[in-house]
Each structure stands twice: as structure tokens, then as C-alpha cells.
Amino acid sequence: MPDRGRRSRPRPRPRPRTVRGRATAAVALVAGLALVVCSAVLLYAVHSNLVASAQTEARNQVDKAAERLGSGTPPAEVQAALPQVSLDTAPSTEAPVTGPPASGVASAEISTSSGLVLIEAYPNLTPAHTAVITLTWVLIPSIALLVLLVVYLTWYAMGRALRPVEGIRAEFADITAHSLQQRVPVPDSDDEVALLATTMNGSLDQLQRAVGRLRTFTSDASHELRGPLTTLKTRLELAMARPDRAEWTAVGREALRDTTSLEEIVADLLLLARLDARQPLKLRPLDVADLLRRTVAERYPERPVVLVVHADPEERLPGSPTALSRLFTNLLDNALRHADSTVTVELCGSENELVVEIRDDGPGIPESDRERVFDRFTRLDNARTRSEGGSGLGLAIARDIATAHGGTLTAQAPHPTDHGARMVLTLPLPERG
């Protein structure tokens, strides 16, 4: 039994499925309505003007007949001269009526020697009706032809306008993760389609860089993790091969060191993943000078770190204490690893930003490597080994933390009176209300 209580869904009305078809249909509808309205107004105006002209002519005929009758011309001669008017020599005794009545008939009464004469003239409306009918039959095919012309021109213009979009779509459909170097064609026209293509190519550039960076990162991470794992596995295999001769305390100590190294690399990778995912940091008003003092005092109590503060002690910026402490630690660890004797940390403040400089008196960074040092798993020639150069993630993490705070971190040339590496961190201050 069919379910009588279930209501059938109304079938959707057919409509064009493409932008070109919808635009053409909309333009055709608007053009058709506009032409119909204009034609109706034209017909009304023509009909009204012709009817008014006929009524004016009837009024003129009545005036001429009245003038002739008033001058003594017999009614028969007036009737012969003006066949459009009719004369009634036995008018009613009511008051004279002049002007057109409701029916549009022009009339007047005039006193003659033979008595009162009623003059009437009916407007000839046949030319008005004929003109309206003729004009209607002319307008109907004209409107149809104009609508067809508008449809054709719109269809053609939309096709020309959307042709670059089809080219962009076809090219974009061929782009895969293995062909990110391809780009969509940018039309020569300076319009929205060209802007769309330019924006898409910019997004593809960013995607290609991100995928390339991810592939490099994955490869480097696998390499970095494979080293400690291989060392740990080898030590354990050697110890297990000769368990009676193995120094298990030393084996355990070395295995713990390798495990700690792995743990640090994994922790750095997780932090980088969170920073890449743009996860929001928990920000609060922060005294950067106080955070620097505590970081130096707690982590480097016996290391040659000189802290110089020139900023206003009441100057605060929104920041994450944990993230910024990690940033300063990474920069100081890197500087102490390469310093000959001293690391200097200088904090300066201005109206719009705080600037932190961390300088060491080591060999410095060549100009060609001052940007490359922030790449992940990068070690310069003088610090390629893991024991000397760390995991190669410290400066990359520091820059990502600076970016997450809206700041910048760069390696710059040392001051003219100094030598060694110079890291410059810039953090924006909130606007003062």
C-alpha cells in the first residue's frame, strides 16, 4: 500500500545549469520586460496623443460652426461646409453646455434668428485605433528580434569572458601533488578573472613551497631520528651478543643519552608541528626584561652571559612566557655553542617595538648563510656533527615562535666594532590608546 500521508516533493523547475546560461536567461528576461514596458508606454502615448488631436479637431469644428451660425449663415450651409458636425435646431431648454462631455463629444449651443441651435461634433478615433493596431504588429516582431539579438550578444560576450575561466579550470584540474610546478594561465585582460588566476598562482606557489618544505622536513627528520636509533640499536646488540662481558652500567648510560636525544628531537618536531598548524598561543601581558633576567639566571648561572636592558621596565607586550622562554633559550644555546668567551644580550625599546640583540664573539655567520641558518636541520660547516651543532632545529623553532608573536628574527652583520654572530629579534608593542 502506498503511503498516502507522505507528500511528494515538488520537482525542481528546470533552469540553466551554467553561469553562461543563467546570465543569458537573466539578461533576456530583463531585456524582454523592459522592451514590453517601453512598448506599452509608447502605445499609450501614441493613442493618447491621437485621441487628444481628434478631440481638439472636433472642438475646432464646433467653434467654426458656431462662428458661422453667429454671423448669420444658414444652418444648411454650415452643415454642408462642416459635415463632421451635426446641428439640432430643436435643442433642449436646459442651460447651454460647452466643452466636451464624458463621451468626448464636443458640443455648444448658439442663439440664431431661428432659435437655439445645438452643435455637436464627434472626434474621429479611427486613425488612433488603426495606428495603435499597426504599431502593435510592428512592435511584436521587433521586440522578439531585439530579445534574440540581446540573447546572442550576451551568450557570445559571456563565452568570451568565461573562456579564460575554462582554461584555468582545465589547467588546475591537471595539477596534482606531483606537478605543483604547473601554473594556471593568466589572461591579458586586467579584470577579475586575471586577478583570480594571479591569486591562484600565488596560492600554488605557497603550496609548492609548503609541500617542498614538508618533504625536506620529513626526509631530514627521518635521517635525524635514524642516527640515534641506529646507535642505540647497535650498542644494545653488541651488549646482548656478549652479555657476560658487557658493562651494563655504561651501556645503560649511553642508551639513556641516546633516548634523551631522541626525546628532544621528537619534542622539537611536535613543537614545530604545532607552530606550523598556527595553533593560537596563550598570550598575556609580559615583561620581556624580567623574562630575560629569569632565563639567564635559571639556565645559565655560571655561563658568560651579559644582559643589558635599555627598555622601560613598565613596557609590556602580549606574549606566551613558555614560548618566548624557549625562543631565548634556543638563541642563547646557539650563541654559547659558538662563542669564544662572552655572549651579550641587549634589550632596547621604542614606541612601537622591542628589539632584543644576542651577540657572541665567535667566528660569526657568513653572509651567504645568514638566512639558511633558520632552515630546519641546518648545520653550518663548522658545526655539522650532532654533538657539536645540536639537532639543527633550534633557530627554526625560534623564528617560528617570533612569527607567532607577530615579530621577526634575523641574523645580521655584526656592529663595526664587534665580530661574531648577531641575532636580532623584533617584537611589536600594542598600540597605546
MOGIUR-V303409 format. One record per run of one state. SS is the DSSP state (a for helix, b for strand, c for the rest). FROM is the first residue (numbers start at 1). TO is the last residue. If there is no record, write none. Layout:
ss:SS from:FROM to:TO
ss:SS from:FROM to:TO
//
This chain:
ss:c from:1 to:18
ss:a from:19 to:70
ss:c from:71 to:74
ss:a from:75 to:81
ss:c from:82 to:84
ss:b from:85 to:88
ss:c from:89 to:105
ss:b from:106 to:112
ss:c from:113 to:114
ss:b from:115 to:121
ss:c from:122 to:125
ss:a from:126 to:173
ss:c from:174 to:191
ss:a from:192 to:241
ss:c from:242 to:247
ss:a from:248 to:276
ss:c from:277 to:283
ss:b from:284 to:286
ss:c from:287 to:287
ss:a from:288 to:299
ss:c from:300 to:304
ss:b from:305 to:309
ss:c from:310 to:316
ss:b from:317 to:319
ss:c from:320 to:320
ss:a from:321 to:338
ss:c from:339 to:342
ss:b from:343 to:349
ss:c from:350 to:352
ss:b from:353 to:360
ss:c from:361 to:366
ss:a from:367 to:369
ss:c from:370 to:371
ss:a from:372 to:374
ss:c from:375 to:380
ss:a from:381 to:383
ss:c from:384 to:385
ss:a from:386 to:389
ss:c from:390 to:393
ss:a from:394 to:404
ss:c from:405 to:407
ss:b from:408 to:412
ss:c from:413 to:421
ss:b from:422 to:428
ss:c from:429 to:433
//
